[in-house]
Amino acid sequence: MSNAKSGLNDKGRVGTASSYRTTINALNEFKKGLRAQDVTTILLDNYEAYMLKNGKTNTTIGI
């Protein structure tokens, strides 16, 4: 995802790159070293609960 973020910045798609960066940071706070193959429905349910516990709204979680 880091390469995609860099490419988006190069193409002037700063808003999308910023969203990716925010997502990466939030996921790293939840679970360090997370890989794409680690993503399961259980992990996503746990991540949603973590985000809600930390005061995030459903809209923020959905983004």
DSSP file (Angstrom, degrees, kcal/mol; ACC not computed):
  #  RESIDUE AA STRUCTURE BP1 BP2  ACC     N-H-->O    O-->H-N    N-H-->O    O-->H-N    TCO  KAPPA ALPHA  PHI   PSI    X-CA   Y-CA   Z-CA
    1    1 A M     >        0   0    0      0, 0.0     4,-2.4     0, 0.0     5,-0.2   0.000 360.0 360.0 360.0 -28.7    0.0    0.0    0.0
    2    2 A S  H  >  +     0   0    0      1,-0.2     4,-2.2     2,-0.2     5,-0.1   0.899 360.0  49.5 -61.2 -41.4    3.0    2.3    0.6
    3    3 A N  H  > S+     0   0    0      2,-0.2     4,-2.4     1,-0.2    -1,-0.2   0.894 110.1  50.8 -64.8 -39.8    3.9    2.1   -3.1
    4    4 A A  H  > S+     0   0    0      2,-0.2     4,-2.1     1,-0.2    -2,-0.2   0.905 109.5  51.3 -63.2 -41.1    0.3    2.9   -4.1
    5    5 A K  H  X S+     0   0    0     -4,-2.4     4,-2.0     2,-0.2    -2,-0.2   0.920 110.3  48.4 -62.0 -45.1    0.3    5.9   -1.8
    6    6 A S  H  X S+     0   0    0     -4,-2.2     4,-2.1     1,-0.2    -2,-0.2   0.914 111.2  50.3 -62.9 -44.2    3.6    7.2   -3.2
    7    7 A G  H  X S+     0   0    0     -4,-2.4     4,-1.4     1,-0.2    -1,-0.2   0.864 108.3  52.8 -62.9 -37.1    2.3    6.8   -6.8
    8    8 A L  H  <>S+     0   0    0     -4,-2.1     5,-2.7     2,-0.2     4,-0.2   0.902 107.6  51.0 -66.7 -40.7   -0.9    8.7   -6.0
    9    9 A N  H ><5S+     0   0    0     -4,-2.0     3,-1.5     1,-0.2    -2,-0.2   0.924 108.6  52.5 -60.1 -43.2    1.0   11.6   -4.5
   10   10 A D  H 3<5S+     0   0    0     -4,-2.1    -1,-0.2     1,-0.3    -2,-0.2   0.811 109.1  50.1 -62.0 -30.9    3.1   11.7   -7.8
   11   11 A K  T 3<5S-     0   0    0     -4,-1.4    -1,-0.3    -5,-0.1    -2,-0.2   0.353 120.6-107.1 -90.9   5.4   -0.1   11.8   -9.8
   12   12 A G  T < 5S+     0   0    0     -3,-1.5     2,-1.3    -4,-0.2     3,-0.3   0.601  81.0 130.4  81.5  11.1   -1.5   14.7   -7.8
   13   13 A R     >< +     0   0    0     -5,-2.7     4,-2.1     1,-0.2     5,-0.2  -0.469  20.5 152.2 -94.3  62.6   -4.1   12.5   -6.0
   14   14 A V  H  >  +     0   0    0     -2,-1.3     4,-2.5     1,-0.2    -1,-0.2   0.846  64.1  56.9 -65.4 -37.7   -3.1   13.8   -2.6
   15   15 A G  H  > S+     0   0    0     -3,-0.3     4,-2.0     2,-0.2    -1,-0.2   0.917 109.9  44.3 -62.4 -44.1   -6.5   13.3   -1.0
   16   16 A T  H  > S+     0   0    0      2,-0.2     4,-2.4     1,-0.2    -1,-0.2   0.917 113.2  51.4 -66.3 -42.7   -6.5    9.6   -1.8
   17   17 A A  H  X S+     0   0    0     -4,-2.1     4,-2.4     1,-0.2    -2,-0.2   0.892 109.2  51.4 -60.1 -39.4   -2.9    9.2   -0.7
   18   18 A S  H  X S+     0   0    0     -4,-2.5     4,-2.5     2,-0.2    -1,-0.2   0.899 108.6  50.6 -65.3 -41.0   -3.8   11.0    2.6
   19   19 A S  H  X S+     0   0    0     -4,-2.0     4,-2.3     2,-0.2    -2,-0.2   0.911 111.2  48.9 -62.4 -42.4   -6.7    8.5    3.1
   20   20 A Y  H  X S+     0   0    0     -4,-2.4     4,-2.7     2,-0.2    -2,-0.2   0.923 111.1  49.8 -62.0 -44.3   -4.4    5.6    2.5
   21   21 A R  H  X S+     0   0    0     -4,-2.4     4,-2.4     1,-0.2    -2,-0.2   0.911 111.1  49.0 -62.2 -43.2   -1.8    7.0    4.9
   22   22 A T  H  X S+     0   0    0     -4,-2.5     4,-2.4     2,-0.2    -1,-0.2   0.898 112.1  49.1 -62.6 -41.3   -4.5    7.5    7.6
   23   23 A T  H  X S+     0   0    0     -4,-2.3     4,-2.7     2,-0.2     5,-0.2   0.927 110.6  49.7 -64.7 -45.7   -5.7    4.0    7.1
   24   24 A I  H  X S+     0   0    0     -4,-2.7     4,-2.3     1,-0.2    -2,-0.2   0.919 112.0  48.8 -59.3 -44.6   -2.2    2.5    7.4
   25   25 A N  H  X S+     0   0    0     -4,-2.4     4,-1.8     2,-0.2    -1,-0.2   0.919 112.3  47.7 -62.4 -44.4   -1.5    4.4   10.6
   26   26 A A  H  X S+     0   0    0     -4,-2.4     4,-1.7     1,-0.2    -2,-0.2   0.910 112.7  48.4 -65.3 -42.0   -4.8    3.3   12.2
   27   27 A L  H  X S+     0   0    0     -4,-2.7     4,-3.1     1,-0.2    -1,-0.2   0.887 109.8  52.5 -65.6 -37.9   -4.3   -0.3   11.2
   28   28 A N  H  < S+     0   0    0     -4,-2.3    -1,-0.2    -5,-0.2    -2,-0.2   0.829 107.6  51.9 -67.6 -31.2   -0.7   -0.2   12.6
   29   29 A E  H  < S+     0   0    0     -4,-1.8     3,-0.2    -5,-0.2    -1,-0.2   0.877 114.2  44.4 -68.2 -36.7   -2.0    1.2   15.9
   30   30 A F  H  < S+     0   0    0     -4,-1.7     2,-0.3     1,-0.3    -2,-0.2   0.926 135.8   0.7 -73.2 -46.7   -4.5   -1.7   16.0
   31   31 A K  S >< S-     0   0    0     -4,-3.1     3,-1.1    -5,-0.1    -1,-0.3  -0.880  73.8-135.5-150.7 112.1   -2.0   -4.4   15.0
   32   32 A K  T 3  S+     0   0    0     -2,-0.3    -4,-0.1     1,-0.2    -3,-0.1  -0.369  87.9  15.5 -65.7 141.5    1.6   -3.9   14.2
   33   33 A G  T 3  S+     0   0    0      1,-0.2    -1,-0.2    -2,-0.1     2,-0.1   0.706  81.8 175.1  71.9  21.0    3.0   -5.7   11.2
   34   34 A L    <   -     0   0    0     -3,-1.1     2,-0.3    -7,-0.1    -1,-0.2  -0.383  11.3-161.5 -63.8 133.4   -0.4   -6.5    9.7
   35   35 A R    >   -     0   0    0     -2,-0.1     3,-2.0     1,-0.1     4,-0.5  -0.810  30.8-111.1-113.8 157.5   -0.2   -8.1    6.2
   36   36 A A  G >  S+     0   0    0     -2,-0.3     3,-1.5     1,-0.3    -1,-0.1   0.875 118.3  56.8 -54.9 -40.1   -3.0   -8.3    3.6
   37   37 A Q  G 3  S+     0   0    0      1,-0.3    -1,-0.3    -3,-0.0    -3,-0.0   0.630  97.5  64.5 -70.0 -11.4   -3.2  -12.0    4.1
   38   38 A D  G <  S+     0   0    0     -3,-2.0     2,-0.5     2,-0.0    -1,-0.3   0.617  76.7 106.8 -82.2 -13.4   -3.9  -11.4    7.8
   39   39 A V    <   +     0   0    0     -3,-1.5     2,-0.3    -4,-0.5     3,-0.0  -0.554  42.8 154.9 -77.0 119.0   -7.2   -9.6    7.1
   40   40 A T     >  -     0   0    0     -2,-0.5     4,-2.4     1,-0.1     5,-0.2  -0.825  58.6-102.0-131.7 170.4  -10.2  -11.8    7.9
   41   41 A T  H  > S+     0   0    0     -2,-0.3     4,-2.3     2,-0.2     5,-0.2   0.873 123.8  53.3 -64.0 -34.7  -13.8  -11.0    8.9
   42   42 A I  H  > S+     0   0    0      2,-0.2     4,-2.5     1,-0.2    -1,-0.2   0.933 108.9  48.1 -64.8 -45.6  -12.9  -11.7   12.5
   43   43 A L  H  > S+     0   0    0      1,-0.2     4,-2.7     2,-0.2    -2,-0.2   0.917 112.0  49.8 -60.6 -43.0  -10.0   -9.2   12.4
   44   44 A L  H  X S+     0   0    0     -4,-2.4     4,-2.5     2,-0.2    -1,-0.2   0.889 110.1  50.1 -65.3 -38.3  -12.3   -6.6   10.7
   45   45 A D  H  X S+     0   0    0     -4,-2.3     4,-2.2     2,-0.2    -1,-0.2   0.922 113.0  46.8 -62.9 -43.4  -14.9   -7.1   13.4
   46   46 A N  H  X S+     0   0    0     -4,-2.5     4,-2.4     2,-0.2    -2,-0.2   0.889 111.5  51.4 -65.3 -39.3  -12.3   -6.7   16.1
   47   47 A Y  H  X S+     0   0    0     -4,-2.7     4,-2.7     2,-0.2    -2,-0.2   0.907 108.9  51.0 -63.9 -42.6  -10.9   -3.6   14.3
   48   48 A E  H  X S+     0   0    0     -4,-2.5     4,-2.6     2,-0.2    -2,-0.2   0.927 111.1  47.9 -60.6 -45.1  -14.4   -2.1   14.2
   49   49 A A  H  X S+     0   0    0     -4,-2.2     4,-2.5     1,-0.2    -2,-0.2   0.904 111.6  51.1 -62.1 -41.6  -14.9   -2.7   17.9
   50   50 A Y  H  X S+     0   0    0     -4,-2.4     4,-1.4     2,-0.2    -2,-0.2   0.918 111.0  47.7 -60.6 -45.3  -11.5   -1.2   18.6
   51   51 A M  H  <>S+     0   0    0     -4,-2.7     5,-2.4     2,-0.2     3,-0.2   0.925 112.8  47.8 -64.6 -44.6  -12.3    1.9   16.6
   52   52 A L  H ><5S+     0   0    0     -4,-2.6     3,-1.8     1,-0.2    -1,-0.2   0.904 109.1  54.2 -62.4 -41.2  -15.7    2.4   18.3
   53   53 A K  H 3<5S+     0   0    0     -4,-2.5    -1,-0.2     1,-0.3    -2,-0.2   0.811 106.2  54.0 -61.1 -30.2  -14.1    1.9   21.7
   54   54 A N  T 3<5S-     0   0    0     -4,-1.4    -1,-0.3    -3,-0.2    -2,-0.2   0.144 126.5 -98.6 -94.5  19.1  -11.7    4.7   20.8
   55   55 A G  T < 5S+     0   0    0     -3,-1.8     2,-0.2     1,-0.3    -3,-0.2   0.603  72.9 145.3  83.3  13.1  -14.5    7.1   19.9
   56   56 A K      < -     0   0    0     -5,-2.4    -1,-0.3    -6,-0.2     2,-0.1  -0.588  43.5-127.7 -83.8 148.8  -14.6    6.8   16.1
   57   57 A T     >  -     0   0    0     -2,-0.2     4,-2.4     1,-0.1     5,-0.2  -0.457  23.8-107.5 -89.3 165.3  -18.0    7.0   14.4
   58   58 A N  H  > S+     0   0    0      1,-0.2     4,-2.3     2,-0.2     5,-0.1   0.852 121.3  55.9 -58.8 -35.0  -19.4    4.5   11.9
   59   59 A T  H  > S+     0   0    0      2,-0.2     4,-1.1     1,-0.2    -1,-0.2   0.934 108.1  46.3 -64.2 -45.4  -18.7    7.0    9.2
   60   60 A T  H  4 S+     0   0    0      1,-0.2     3,-0.5     2,-0.2    -2,-0.2   0.913 113.0  50.0 -62.3 -42.9  -15.1    7.2   10.1
   61   61 A I  H  < S+     0   0    0     -4,-2.4    -1,-0.2     1,-0.2    -2,-0.2   0.886 108.5  53.7 -63.3 -39.0  -14.8    3.4   10.3
   62   62 A G  H  <        0   0    0     -4,-2.3    -1,-0.2     1,-0.3    -2,-0.2   0.727 360.0 360.0 -70.0 -22.6  -16.4    3.0    6.9
   63   63 A I     <        0   0    0     -4,-1.1    -1,-0.3    -3,-0.5    -2,-0.2   0.483 360.0 360.0 -77.0 360.0  -14.0    5.3    5.2
